[in-house]
Amino acid sequence: MAQETIAILGGTGDLGTGLAIRWSKAGHKIVIGSRTLEKAQTAVENLQKISPDTPAEAMENKDAAAAGDIVVLTVPADHQLSTLDYVREHLTGKILIDVTVPLVPPKVGTVQLPPEGSAGKRAQDLLGDDVMVVTAFQNIAAHLLQEDVVIECDVLVAGNKKAARDKVVELVEQAGMTGWHAGPIENSAAAEALTSILIQINRKHDISHSGIKIVGQADH
């Protein structure tokens, strides 16, 4: 497998940290980006406390986006567009994996999609066709990514270019999960909305991390 550089913008949280650990184990080089170099360095220090065998380089977001063969956005929804606008010149021709879920506190258990239809769609609208936006990982319990466990949740992968979706499905599998082609970027709305539904299921049924599985595949 060819080693690629994966830049995780906002890699200071549980999701970015977990993806960094799993993709590093799969042989990729990891860059952690944050709003300042100091924050990125702190994130790398925290990552190495959790997983000492996960090497990662710290960079400010714009430098991280420039360094990445593939760029991953794991910032809170409120910072999605401002972060993308800040780094957009370094995203041209690249795959951007956007994991944004537009949860609106305090009613995070209620589906509240943005006027554009989904966070994924508004990212694609902002960046234009020169950037291949692909959405994924919205329904994964982030803390599980940091643990050496089997995650019982599939990943819906939406984006306008099949080749870009193919690549992200491959990365999902390298992170230990099953990825499924979910169609164009507009279909990201379904995965984003599912997060609020899974939150409700967790609350009402005392489940720590409910997930989704795609069934019906023939046995091989």
NORWO-V555934 format. One record per pair of residues at least 4 apart in sequence whose C-alpha atoms are under 7 Angstrom apart, sorted by sequence separation. I is the first residue (numbers start at 1). J is the second residue. D is the distance in Angstrom with one decimal. If there is no record, write none. Layout:
i | j | d
I | J | D
I | J | D
//
This chain:
i | j | d
12 | 16 | 6.4
13 | 17 | 6.1
14 | 18 | 6.0
15 | 19 | 6.2
16 | 20 | 6.1
17 | 21 | 6.4
18 | 22 | 6.4
19 | 23 | 5.9
20 | 24 | 5.9
21 | 25 | 6.4
22 | 26 | 6.5
23 | 27 | 6.6
24 | 28 | 4.9
35 | 39 | 6.9
36 | 40 | 6.4
37 | 41 | 6.1
38 | 42 | 6.2
39 | 43 | 6.2
40 | 44 | 6.3
41 | 45 | 6.3
42 | 46 | 6.2
43 | 47 | 6.0
44 | 48 | 6.2
45 | 49 | 6.4
46 | 50 | 6.5
47 | 51 | 5.9
48 | 52 | 4.3
59 | 63 | 5.9
60 | 64 | 6.1
61 | 65 | 6.1
62 | 66 | 6.3
63 | 67 | 6.2
64 | 68 | 6.2
75 | 79 | 6.2
76 | 80 | 6.5
79 | 83 | 5.9
80 | 84 | 6.3
81 | 85 | 6.0
82 | 86 | 6.1
83 | 87 | 6.4
84 | 88 | 5.5
87 | 91 | 6.9
104 | 108 | 5.5
113 | 117 | 6.0
114 | 118 | 5.7
117 | 121 | 6.6
118 | 122 | 6.4
119 | 123 | 6.3
120 | 124 | 6.3
121 | 125 | 6.1
122 | 126 | 6.1
123 | 127 | 6.2
124 | 128 | 5.7
127 | 131 | 6.2
161 | 165 | 6.4
162 | 166 | 6.0
163 | 167 | 6.4
164 | 168 | 6.4
165 | 169 | 6.0
166 | 170 | 6.3
167 | 171 | 6.4
168 | 172 | 6.1
169 | 173 | 6.3
170 | 174 | 6.3
171 | 175 | 6.3
172 | 176 | 6.6
173 | 177 | 4.9
183 | 187 | 6.2
188 | 192 | 6.2
189 | 193 | 6.0
190 | 194 | 6.2
191 | 195 | 6.8
193 | 197 | 6.9
194 | 198 | 6.1
195 | 199 | 6.2
196 | 200 | 6.4
197 | 201 | 6.3
198 | 202 | 6.1
199 | 203 | 6.3
200 | 204 | 6.1
201 | 205 | 5.7
202 | 206 | 5.4
203 | 207 | 6.9
11 | 16 | 4.2
12 | 17 | 6.5
23 | 28 | 5.7
24 | 29 | 6.2
34 | 39 | 6.0
59 | 64 | 5.4
75 | 80 | 6.2
103 | 108 | 5.2
113 | 118 | 5.6
114 | 119 | 6.7
116 | 121 | 6.4
172 | 177 | 5.6
173 | 178 | 5.5
182 | 187 | 6.7
202 | 207 | 4.4
10 | 16 | 6.9
11 | 17 | 5.9
24 | 30 | 6.5
34 | 40 | 4.9
48 | 54 | 6.3
65 | 71 | 6.1
116 | 122 | 5.6
159 | 165 | 6.1
172 | 178 | 6.4
173 | 179 | 6.5
202 | 208 | 5.9
33 | 40 | 5.5
144 | 151 | 6.9
158 | 165 | 6.7
172 | 179 | 5.7
202 | 209 | 6.5
8 | 16 | 6.4
32 | 40 | 6.1
104 | 112 | 6.7
157 | 165 | 6.4
202 | 210 | 6.1
103 | 112 | 6.7
124 | 133 | 5.8
20 | 30 | 6.3
102 | 112 | 6.9
169 | 179 | 4.8
102 | 113 | 6.2
169 | 180 | 6.6
32 | 44 | 6.9
44 | 56 | 6.4
157 | 169 | 6.8
198 | 210 | 6.0
140 | 153 | 6.6
198 | 211 | 6.8
44 | 58 | 6.4
120 | 135 | 6.1
165 | 181 | 6.7
41 | 58 | 5.2
102 | 119 | 6.3
40 | 58 | 5.0
101 | 119 | 6.7
137 | 155 | 5.7
40 | 59 | 6.0
100 | 119 | 6.3
136 | 155 | 6.2
40 | 60 | 6.7
136 | 156 | 5.8
11 | 32 | 5.3
37 | 58 | 6.7
136 | 157 | 5.0
6 | 28 | 6.9
11 | 33 | 6.0
37 | 59 | 5.3
65 | 87 | 6.4
98 | 120 | 6.7
135 | 157 | 5.7
136 | 158 | 6.9
157 | 179 | 6.5
5 | 28 | 6.0
6 | 29 | 6.2
7 | 30 | 6.1
8 | 31 | 6.2
9 | 32 | 6.3
10 | 33 | 5.8
11 | 34 | 6.8
37 | 60 | 4.6
77 | 100 | 5.8
134 | 157 | 6.7
135 | 158 | 5.3
154 | 177 | 6.2
155 | 178 | 6.1
156 | 179 | 5.9
157 | 180 | 5.8
158 | 181 | 6.4
3 | 27 | 5.9
4 | 28 | 5.2
5 | 29 | 4.6
6 | 30 | 5.2
7 | 31 | 4.6
8 | 32 | 5.1
9 | 33 | 4.5
10 | 34 | 5.2
32 | 56 | 6.6
36 | 60 | 5.0
66 | 90 | 4.9
70 | 94 | 6.2
71 | 95 | 6.4
72 | 96 | 5.7
73 | 97 | 6.2
74 | 98 | 6.8
76 | 100 | 6.8
77 | 101 | 6.3
134 | 158 | 5.5
135 | 159 | 6.5
154 | 178 | 5.1
155 | 179 | 4.6
156 | 180 | 5.2
157 | 181 | 5.2
158 | 182 | 5.0
159 | 183 | 6.3
160 | 184 | 4.5
3 | 28 | 4.9
4 | 29 | 6.0
5 | 30 | 5.8
6 | 31 | 6.2
7 | 32 | 5.9
8 | 33 | 5.8
9 | 34 | 5.9
31 | 56 | 5.4
32 | 57 | 6.1
33 | 58 | 6.1
34 | 59 | 6.8
35 | 60 | 5.7
62 | 87 | 5.1
65 | 90 | 5.7
69 | 94 | 6.8
70 | 95 | 5.4
71 | 96 | 4.9
72 | 97 | 4.6
73 | 98 | 4.9
74 | 99 | 5.8
77 | 102 | 5.4
134 | 159 | 4.4
154 | 179 | 6.0
155 | 180 | 6.2
156 | 181 | 6.4
157 | 182 | 5.2
158 | 183 | 5.2
159 | 184 | 4.5
160 | 185 | 5.5
3 | 29 | 6.7
7 | 33 | 6.8
30 | 56 | 4.9
31 | 57 | 4.7
32 | 58 | 5.0
33 | 59 | 5.0
34 | 60 | 5.2
35 | 61 | 5.7
65 | 91 | 6.7
70 | 96 | 6.3
71 | 97 | 6.2
72 | 98 | 5.9
73 | 99 | 6.2
74 | 100 | 6.4
133 | 159 | 6.0
151 | 177 | 6.6
156 | 182 | 5.6
158 | 184 | 5.4
159 | 185 | 4.2
30 | 57 | 6.5
31 | 58 | 5.9
32 | 59 | 6.2
33 | 60 | 5.2
34 | 61 | 5.0
158 | 185 | 5.1
31 | 59 | 7.0
33 | 61 | 4.5
132 | 161 | 6.9
158 | 187 | 6.2
17 | 47 | 6.3
21 | 51 | 7.0
24 | 54 | 6.1
158 | 188 | 5.5
12 | 43 | 5.0
33 | 64 | 5.3
134 | 165 | 6.5
32 | 64 | 6.9
132 | 164 | 6.7
21 | 54 | 5.9
31 | 64 | 6.3
96 | 131 | 7.0
98 | 133 | 6.8
156 | 191 | 6.6
95 | 131 | 6.3
96 | 132 | 6.0
97 | 133 | 6.1
98 | 134 | 6.2
99 | 135 | 5.7
93 | 130 | 5.5
94 | 131 | 5.6
95 | 132 | 4.7
96 | 133 | 4.8
97 | 134 | 4.9
98 | 135 | 4.8
99 | 136 | 5.5
101 | 138 | 6.2
92 | 130 | 5.4
93 | 131 | 5.4
94 | 132 | 6.1
95 | 133 | 6.0
96 | 134 | 6.1
97 | 135 | 5.5
98 | 136 | 6.6
99 | 137 | 5.7
100 | 138 | 6.8
88 | 127 | 6.7
92 | 131 | 5.2
95 | 134 | 7.0
97 | 136 | 6.8
99 | 138 | 5.5
91 | 131 | 6.1
81 | 123 | 6.8
134 | 185 | 7.0
9 | 61 | 6.0
139 | 191 | 6.9
135 | 188 | 6.4
138 | 191 | 6.4
138 | 192 | 6.1
139 | 194 | 7.0
139 | 195 | 5.4
7 | 64 | 5.7
138 | 195 | 6.6
7 | 65 | 6.1
16 | 74 | 6.0
153 | 211 | 4.7
154 | 212 | 5.8
15 | 74 | 7.0
152 | 211 | 6.6
153 | 212 | 5.0
154 | 213 | 5.2
7 | 67 | 7.0
153 | 213 | 5.7
154 | 214 | 6.9
7 | 68 | 4.7
6 | 68 | 5.1
5 | 68 | 5.1
6 | 69 | 6.0
7 | 70 | 6.3
8 | 71 | 6.0
9 | 72 | 6.0
10 | 73 | 6.5
11 | 74 | 6.4
5 | 69 | 5.2
6 | 70 | 5.0
7 | 71 | 4.8
8 | 72 | 4.7
9 | 73 | 5.0
10 | 74 | 5.2
121 | 185 | 5.8
4 | 69 | 6.2
5 | 70 | 6.6
6 | 71 | 5.8
7 | 72 | 6.0
8 | 73 | 6.1
9 | 74 | 6.0
10 | 75 | 4.8
120 | 185 | 6.2
121 | 186 | 5.8
8 | 74 | 7.0
9 | 75 | 6.9
118 | 186 | 6.9
120 | 188 | 6.0
141 | 209 | 5.9
95 | 164 | 6.5
118 | 188 | 6.4
118 | 189 | 4.8
140 | 211 | 7.0
117 | 189 | 6.4
139 | 211 | 6.5
111 | 193 | 5.4
111 | 196 | 5.7
110 | 196 | 5.6
109 | 196 | 4.3
108 | 196 | 6.0
109 | 197 | 6.3
109 | 199 | 5.6
101 | 192 | 5.3
109 | 200 | 5.5
18 | 142 | 6.8
18 | 143 | 7.0
21 | 146 | 6.7
19 | 145 | 6.4
15 | 142 | 4.6
18 | 145 | 4.3
14 | 142 | 5.5
15 | 143 | 6.9
18 | 146 | 4.3
14 | 143 | 5.7
17 | 146 | 6.9
26 | 174 | 6.0
23 | 174 | 6.7
23 | 175 | 5.9
22 | 175 | 5.1
//
